[in-house]
Amino acid sequence: MLKNNYKTALVTGASSGIGKETVKLLIKNNIKVYAIARRKNKLIQLEKATGCIPIVMDIRERKALEKLKKLKIDILVNNAGLGRGFTEIFNTKAKDIDTTIDTNVNAFLHLLRCITPYMIKNKKGHIINIGSIAGLYPLSNSVYGGSKGAVHLINQNLRIELSGTGVRCTEINPGRVATEFFRVAIDNIKDRKKMTTGLTVLQATDIAECILFAIKAPAHVNVSMIEVTPTEQSPGGVIIKKIEN
Ligand SMILES: NC(=O)c1ccc[n+]([C@@H]2O[C@H](COP(=O)([O-])OP(=O)(O)OC[C@H]3O[C@@H](n4cnc5c(N)ncnc54)[C@H](OP(=O)(O)O)[C@@H]3O)[C@@H](O)[C@H]2O)c1
């Protein structure tokens, strides 16, 4: 049992990467975990390995989302996300804008709307919002970066909205992590490889540990934001390019 007496968690995007490792770590810490994703086979494997409770759903489906209101959740790990449109806006497909914003922003907000009322009523709870360094620094991807920039400001606003309720919220902004993210985000294999080679990237377990650190903080401590990158990756800088004639 954690110090804050949290008993239940809901983890979105639990079929792979950060979500999957978070489910494993929370269960090791005696939390009952509901695990959400679309791929049933992956969730069943995770259920067998950990004892989590699988919920097969697309978080963009509003009706299915509303049903989550009946769950008594102490910890929400608002993690499901993707990076379709991981390129310049003028090279982005229309469908990829919708998929990214519907998942990373719209569904993300609706999850907060559906899950926070129980926490507020219970005067206890912790929301972990998974952002990205792409939401803090310009990295030349308007769609994905814009969606994660929204996550950053949503978390900041949420902290104010939740003040006086006893419910905490934490934003975790990772740099590159070795997950399925880049397979989903980038179709071209060469471009995809560039994202995860040439440096020692973070592992999903590194992010799960950050999440546990925030959750385990004493009840009077709110870890509001964690930015975590590979040692060999530093965001920021200025680009200067001559206009070609
Ligand atoms: N990897 C990185 O370098 C990195 C860096 C910074 C931030 N992040 C963020 O970290 C979070 C987790 O990503 P990851 O790196 O662990 O990537 P991942 O391995 O691709 O995991 C993404 C998860 O989200 C789920 N998901 C996507 N769309 C969904 C939907 N509509 N409904 C339900 N579940 C959905 C996927 O499951 P199904 O396909 O089975 O539905 C999968 O479990 C994302 O928000 C991502 O933006 C990643």
The ligand as an SDF file (V2000), in Angstrom:
LIG
                    3D

 48 52  0  0  0  0  0  0  0  0999 V2000
    8.0320    7.3780  -27.0240 N   0  0  0  0  0  0  0  0  0  0  0  0
    8.4280    8.6450  -26.9380 C   0  0  0  0  0  0  0  0  0  0  0  0
    9.5360    9.0140  -27.3830 O   0  0  0  0  0  0  0  0  0  0  0  0
    7.5290    9.6470  -26.2440 C   0  0  0  0  0  0  0  0  0  0  0  0
    8.0920   10.8870  -25.8960 C   0  0  0  0  0  0  0  0  0  0  0  0
    7.3030   11.8360  -25.2610 C   0  0  0  0  0  0  0  0  0  0  0  0
    5.9760   11.5560  -24.9860 C   0  0  0  0  0  0  0  0  0  0  0  0
    5.4380   10.3460  -25.3420 N   0  0  0  0  0  0  0  0  0  0  0  0
    4.0200   10.1210  -25.0290 C   0  0  0  0  0  0  0  0  0  0  0  0
    3.9170    8.9720  -24.2130 O   0  0  0  0  0  0  0  0  0  0  0  0
    2.6060    8.4200  -24.3360 C   0  0  0  0  0  0  0  0  0  0  0  0
    2.7140    6.9240  -24.4970 C   0  0  0  0  0  0  0  0  0  0  0  0
    3.3570    6.6230  -25.7160 O   0  0  0  0  0  0  0  0  0  0  0  0
    4.4380    5.4690  -25.8860 P   0  0  0  0  0  0  0  0  0  0  0  0
    5.7270    6.1190  -26.1680 O   0  0  0  0  0  0  0  0  0  0  0  0
    4.3430    4.4920  -24.7750 O   0  0  0  0  0  0  0  0  0  0  0  0
    3.9450    4.8550  -27.2780 O   0  0  0  0  0  0  0  0  0  0  0  0
    3.2380    3.4750  -27.6670 P   0  0  0  0  0  0  0  0  0  0  0  0
    4.1170    2.3330  -27.2760 O   0  0  0  0  0  0  0  0  0  0  0  0
    2.8790    3.6150  -29.1070 O   0  0  0  0  0  0  0  0  0  0  0  0
    1.9310    3.4530  -26.7610 O   0  0  0  0  0  0  0  0  0  0  0  0
    0.7960    4.2220  -27.0610 C   0  0  0  0  0  0  0  0  0  0  0  0
   -0.4040    3.5980  -26.3790 C   0  0  0  0  0  0  0  0  0  0  0  0
   -1.5670    4.4010  -26.6200 O   0  0  0  0  0  0  0  0  0  0  0  0
   -2.6390    3.5340  -27.0060 C   0  0  0  0  0  0  0  0  0  0  0  0
   -3.5980    4.2600  -27.8240 N   0  0  0  0  0  0  0  0  0  0  0  0
   -3.3480    5.0370  -28.9100 C   0  0  0  0  0  0  0  0  0  0  0  0
   -4.5010    5.5120  -29.4050 N   0  0  0  0  0  0  0  0  0  0  0  0
   -5.5070    5.0240  -28.6230 C   0  0  0  0  0  0  0  0  0  0  0  0
   -6.9090    5.1380  -28.6370 C   0  0  0  0  0  0  0  0  0  0  0  0
   -7.5500    5.8720  -29.5660 N   0  0  0  0  0  0  0  0  0  0  0  0
   -7.6310    4.4980  -27.6920 N   0  0  0  0  0  0  0  0  0  0  0  0
   -7.0130    3.7510  -26.7480 C   0  0  0  0  0  0  0  0  0  0  0  0
   -5.6840    3.6090  -26.6660 N   0  0  0  0  0  0  0  0  0  0  0  0
   -4.9340    4.2290  -27.6100 C   0  0  0  0  0  0  0  0  0  0  0  0
   -1.9510    2.3770  -27.7620 C   0  0  0  0  0  0  0  0  0  0  0  0
   -2.7250    1.2040  -27.6840 O   0  0  0  0  0  0  0  0  0  0  0  0
   -3.5890    0.5540  -28.8580 P   0  0  0  0  0  0  0  0  0  0  0  0
   -2.8910    0.8130  -30.1570 O   0  0  0  0  0  0  0  0  0  0  0  0
   -3.6350   -0.9090  -28.4910 O   0  0  0  0  0  0  0  0  0  0  0  0
   -4.9160    1.2040  -28.7380 O   0  0  0  0  0  0  0  0  0  0  0  0
   -0.7010    2.1950  -26.8990 C   0  0  0  0  0  0  0  0  0  0  0  0
   -0.9870    1.3700  -25.8020 O   0  0  0  0  0  0  0  0  0  0  0  0
    1.9520    9.1450  -25.5190 C   0  0  0  0  0  0  0  0  0  0  0  0
    1.0530   10.1210  -25.0380 O   0  0  0  0  0  0  0  0  0  0  0  0
    3.1290    9.8160  -26.2160 C   0  0  0  0  0  0  0  0  0  0  0  0
    2.7410   10.9850  -26.9120 O   0  0  0  0  0  0  0  0  0  0  0  0
    6.1960    9.3930  -25.9620 C   0  0  0  0  0  0  0  0  0  0  0  0
  1  2  1  0
  2  3  2  0
  2  4  1  0
  4  5  1  0
  4 48  2  0
  5  6  2  0
  6  7  1  0
  7  8  2  0
  8  9  1  0
  8 48  1  0
  9 10  1  0
  9 46  1  0
 10 11  1  0
 11 12  1  0
 11 44  1  0
 12 13  1  0
 13 14  1  0
 14 15  2  0
 14 16  1  0
 14 17  1  0
 17 18  1  0
 18 19  2  0
 18 20  1  0
 18 21  1  0
 21 22  1  0
 22 23  1  0
 23 24  1  0
 23 42  1  0
 24 25  1  0
 25 26  1  0
 25 36  1  0
 26 27  1  0
 26 35  1  0
 27 28  2  0
 28 29  1  0
 29 30  1  0
 29 35  2  0
 30 31  1  0
 30 32  2  0
 32 33  1  0
 33 34  2  0
 34 35  1  0
 36 37  1  0
 36 42  1  0
 37 38  1  0
 38 39  2  0
 38 40  1  0
 38 41  1  0
 42 43  1  0
 44 45  1  0
 44 46  1  0
 46 47  1  0
M  CHG  2   8   1  16  -1
M  END
$$$$
